[in-house]
Amino acid sequence: MPRELNVISQPGSSSGGDACTYMWACAICDENETCQKDKEGHSRWLVAKRMERIEYKVLVMSNKGGVGKSTCTTNLAVSLALKGWHVGICDMDIHGPNIPKMVGAEGQKLKISTSGGIIPFQAYNMKIASMSFLLQNSDDPIIWRDAYKYEFINQLLGGVEWQDLNFLLIDLPPGTGNESVTTIDLLGGVSGAVIITTPQEVALLDSRKSVTFCKDSEVPIIGIVENMSGLECPHCHKEVNVFRKGGGEASASDMGVPFLGRIPLDPDVVTQSDAGEPFALFNSDSATAQAYHDIANQVEAFCKKSGSLVKLAPRQQH
């Protein structure tokens, strides 16, 4: 029977030796303390083995926090799953892991399979792995140096039994630091990146840094999304531009990258996200959900340019 995964062991140092072919991460291995094999080589080999079964790896990123990146990741993933594709979400935001909360999985724990891999949590036909599943208390902060983060990123990508997926959406933390660099390095090949911004100037300045980061890292840019773009007044139904409007599109034009669309500032998105009910699923016919669906369609179309989706048959086409 699977056993519960409670903690992450401290990272060991690589000391050379023979190649290891265990299908689980070094940090949860019983031989971690005494192992003399090439841990760095094993980590990269394991990530490669997991990722070769995933057709498209899509980064969702922003250089600034608070722009709704995790909300967008969740709803874009739901939109793809609604079309019948096999979808996973890798919550790479170590210090602010919010994806489980948005799918009603807060407080759940991951388990280890009989083969030694970490079993991802499943919700709404999606596979999910996150730091949140490993916390004893949701209020506990993660106070780690980069060596610990590197080991954890290895576990999320290589230790988790993602199995066959059409899309793996990777929710990166804000910024262009260690987590983003390490993730791209370990993945080896990234299908593309979706950059989330809000219309105000301070967010746009940071989103432009994300574009430059992707270009420097040779990551294809799927496009920019302008989130929280306009609020419909519940009384007069006129649009109120709380954070201005149009900045994301202008920024995309200036940087020479596609503009994927605007997502309104909708209070119901907040309410349902807090309730663990993805908005794009529970309000699929609304204008806001349609904005998520339209962007997901563009992500799918971009990925299809690099190969056909033939490895896995969709669950159900809509």
C-alpha positions in Angstrom: 0.0 0.0 0.0 1.2 3.6 -0.6 2.6 5.3 2.4 2.3 9.0 3.3 5.0 11.4 2.3 5.5 13.8 5.3 8.8 15.5 5.0 11.6 16.3 2.6 15.1 15.1 3.6 18.0 17.4 3.5 19.9 17.4 0.2 22.9 15.2 0.0 26.1 16.0 -1.8 27.1 14.3 -5.1 30.2 12.3 -4.6 30.6 10.5 -7.9 30.2 6.7 -8.4 28.1 4.5 -10.5 24.9 5.6 -12.2 21.7 5.1 -10.2 18.5 3.9 -11.9 16.1 4.2 -8.9 12.8 5.7 -10.0 12.5 8.0 -7.0 14.3 11.2 -5.9 17.4 11.0 -3.8 15.9 13.0 -0.9 13.3 10.3 -0.1 15.7 7.3 -0.7 16.5 5.1 2.3 20.1 5.0 1.0 20.5 8.7 0.8 22.9 9.1 3.7 25.3 6.3 2.6 24.9 6.5 -1.1 28.2 7.0 -3.1 26.6 7.2 -6.5 26.3 10.3 -8.7 23.3 12.1 -7.2 23.4 15.0 -9.6 23.5 12.6 -12.6 20.6 10.6 -11.2 18.5 13.7 -10.6 18.8 14.8 -14.2 18.3 11.3 -15.5 15.1 10.9 -13.4 13.7 14.2 -14.5 14.3 13.3 -18.1 12.6 9.9 -17.6 9.5 11.6 -16.2 9.4 14.4 -18.7 9.7 12.1 -21.8 6.2 10.9 -21.0 4.8 14.5 -21.0 4.1 16.0 -24.4 4.1 19.7 -23.6 5.7 21.6 -20.7 4.3 25.1 -20.3 5.7 27.7 -17.9 3.3 30.2 -16.3 5.3 33.1 -14.9 5.4 36.8 -14.0 8.2 38.9 -12.6 5.9 40.4 -10.0 3.7 38.8 -7.3 0.0 39.5 -6.9 -0.9 39.5 -10.5 -3.1 36.4 -10.3 -0.6 33.9 -11.8 -1.7 30.9 -9.8 -5.4 31.7 -10.5 -4.6 31.8 -14.2 -2.6 28.6 -14.1 -5.5 26.8 -12.4 -8.1 28.0 -14.8 -6.0 27.5 -17.9 -5.3 23.9 -16.8 -9.0 23.3 -16.2 -9.9 24.7 -19.6 -7.5 22.3 -21.2 -8.8 19.4 -19.1 -12.4 20.3 -20.2 -11.3 19.6 -23.7 -10.3 16.1 -22.7 -6.5 16.5 -22.5 -4.5 14.9 -19.8 -3.3 17.8 -17.7 -1.0 18.3 -14.7 -0.1 21.3 -12.6 3.4 21.5 -11.0 3.2 24.2 -8.3 6.8 25.5 -8.2 6.1 28.4 -5.9 7.9 27.1 -2.9 7.2 30.0 -0.6 3.6 30.7 -1.7 2.1 27.4 -2.8 -1.5 28.3 -3.6 -2.6 25.8 -6.2 -4.0 23.2 -3.7 -6.2 25.8 -2.1 -7.7 26.7 -5.5 -8.7 23.1 -6.3 -10.0 22.2 -2.8 -7.0 20.2 -1.8 -5.6 22.2 1.0 -4.4 20.0 3.9 -4.1 16.9 1.8 -0.9 14.8 1.8 1.0 13.1 -1.0 1.8 9.4 -0.7 4.6 7.3 -2.0 3.7 4.4 -4.4 4.9 0.9 -4.0 7.4 1.6 -6.8 8.9 4.5 -4.8 7.6 7.5 -6.7 5.5 10.3 -5.3 1.8 10.0 -6.3 0.4 13.4 -7.4 -2.9 14.5 -5.9 -5.8 14.3 -8.4 -8.6 16.9 -8.6 -10.9 17.8 -11.4 -9.2 15.4 -13.8 -5.8 17.0 -13.2 -2.7 15.8 -11.4 -1.2 18.2 -9.0 2.0 18.4 -6.9 2.9 21.2 -4.6 4.9 22.2 -1.5 1.6 22.8 0.2 1.0 19.0 0.4 4.2 18.6 2.5 3.5 21.2 5.1 2.4 20.1 8.6 0.6 23.5 9.0 -0.4 25.8 6.2 0.9 28.8 8.1 4.5 27.3 8.3 7.0 29.4 6.3 9.6 27.8 4.1 13.0 29.2 5.0 15.4 27.5 2.6 18.7 28.4 0.9 19.1 27.5 -2.8 20.5 24.0 -2.2 17.3 22.9 -0.5 15.2 24.5 -3.3 17.2 22.6 -5.9 16.5 19.3 -4.3 12.8 20.0 -4.0 12.5 21.1 -7.6 14.2 17.8 -8.5 11.5 16.0 -6.4 8.6 17.8 -8.1 9.8 17.2 -11.6 11.6 13.8 -11.2 10.2 12.2 -8.1 6.5 12.7 -8.9 4.9 10.0 -11.0 3.3 12.3 -13.5 3.0 9.4 -16.0 1.5 10.2 -19.5 0.3 13.8 -19.9 -0.5 16.1 -22.8 0.1 19.3 -20.8 2.1 20.0 -17.7 1.6 23.6 -16.5 4.4 24.8 -14.2 3.4 27.6 -11.9 6.6 29.4 -11.3 7.2 31.8 -8.4 7.4 35.6 -9.1 10.8 36.8 -10.5 13.5 35.3 -12.6 15.7 33.8 -9.8 16.8 30.4 -8.8 13.5 28.4 -9.1 12.9 29.6 -12.6 16.5 29.1 -13.8 16.7 25.6 -12.2 13.4 24.5 -13.6 14.3 25.5 -17.1 17.7 23.8 -16.7 16.3 20.5 -15.5 13.5 20.4 -18.0 15.9 20.7 -20.9 13.1 21.5 -23.3 10.2 23.9 -22.6 7.3 24.1 -25.0 6.6 27.7 -24.1 5.9 30.4 -21.5 2.7 32.3 -20.7 3.5 35.6 -19.0 0.8 37.1 -16.6 0.6 40.8 -16.0 -1.9 43.4 -14.8 -2.5 46.7 -16.7 -0.8 49.1 -14.3 2.7 50.4 -15.2 4.6 48.8 -12.3 3.4 45.3 -13.3 4.2 46.0 -16.9 7.8 46.9 -16.1 8.2 43.6 -14.4 6.5 41.6 -17.2 8.9 43.0 -19.7 11.7 41.5 -17.6 10.0 38.1 -17.9 10.0 38.5 -21.7 13.7 39.3 -21.7 14.4 36.4 -19.4 12.6 34.0 -21.7 14.4 35.2 -24.7 17.8 35.0 -22.9 16.9 31.4 -21.7 15.7 30.4 -25.2 12.2 29.6 -24.0 9.5 30.2 -26.6 7.0 32.8 -25.5 3.4 31.8 -26.1 2.3 35.3 -25.1 1.3 37.9 -22.5 -2.0 37.8 -20.6 -3.5 41.0 -19.2 -5.2 39.9 -15.9 -7.6 42.0 -13.8 -8.4 44.0 -16.8 -11.6 46.0 -16.2 -14.3 45.4 -13.6 -18.0 45.4 -14.4 -19.9 47.5 -11.9 -22.5 45.3 -10.3 -25.0 48.3 -10.1 -24.7 50.1 -13.4 -22.9 47.4 -15.3 -20.5 49.8 -16.8 -16.8 48.9 -17.0 -14.5 50.3 -14.3 -10.8 50.2 -15.2 -9.5 49.7 -11.6 -5.9 49.0 -12.8 -6.2 50.8 -16.1 -6.6 48.8 -19.3 -4.6 47.9 -22.4 -1.1 48.0 -20.9 -0.5 44.3 -21.4 -1.4 44.5 -25.1 0.8 47.6 -25.6 3.7 45.9 -23.8 3.3 42.8 -25.9 3.4 44.9 -29.0 6.5 46.8 -27.9 8.3 43.6 -27.0 7.3 41.8 -30.2 5.5 38.9 -28.5 1.9 37.7 -28.9 -0.9 39.2 -26.8 -3.2 36.3 -25.6 -6.1 38.4 -24.3 -7.6 40.1 -21.3 -9.2 38.5 -18.2 -11.7 40.8 -16.3 -11.3 41.6 -12.6 -14.2 39.4 -11.5 -15.1 39.2 -7.7 -16.6 35.7 -8.3 -13.2 34.4 -9.4 -11.9 35.3 -6.0 -14.9 33.7 -4.1 -14.7 30.4 -6.0 -10.9 30.2 -5.9 -11.1 30.5 -2.1 -13.8 27.8 -2.1 -11.5 25.5 -4.1 -13.8 25.6 -7.1 -12.0 26.6 -10.4 -14.0 29.4 -12.0 -13.5 28.1 -15.5 -15.2 24.8 -14.6 -18.0 26.0 -12.3 -18.9 29.1 -14.4 -17.9 27.7 -17.8 -20.4 29.7 -19.8 -19.6 33.1 -18.3 -17.6 35.8 -20.1 -14.7 35.6 -17.7 -14.5 31.8 -18.1 -14.6 32.3 -21.9 -11.5 34.5 -21.6 -9.7 31.6 -19.9 -11.0 29.2 -22.5 -9.8 31.4 -25.3 -6.3 31.8 -23.9 -6.1 28.0 -23.3 -7.0 27.5 -26.9 -4.2 29.7 -28.0 -1.8 27.7 -25.7 -2.9 24.5 -27.3 -2.6 25.9 -30.8 0.9 27.2 -30.0 2.0 23.8 -28.7 0.5 22.0 -31.7 2.8 23.9 -34.0 5.7 21.9 -32.6 4.0 18.5 -33.0 0.6 16.8 -33.0 -1.2 15.7 -29.9 -1.2 12.0 -30.8 0.5 10.3 -27.8 -2.6 10.2 -25.7 -6.2 10.1 -26.8 -8.3 12.9 -25.2 -10.8 11.8 -22.6 -13.7 13.6 -24.3 -13.7 16.3 -27.0 -16.0 19.3 -26.5 
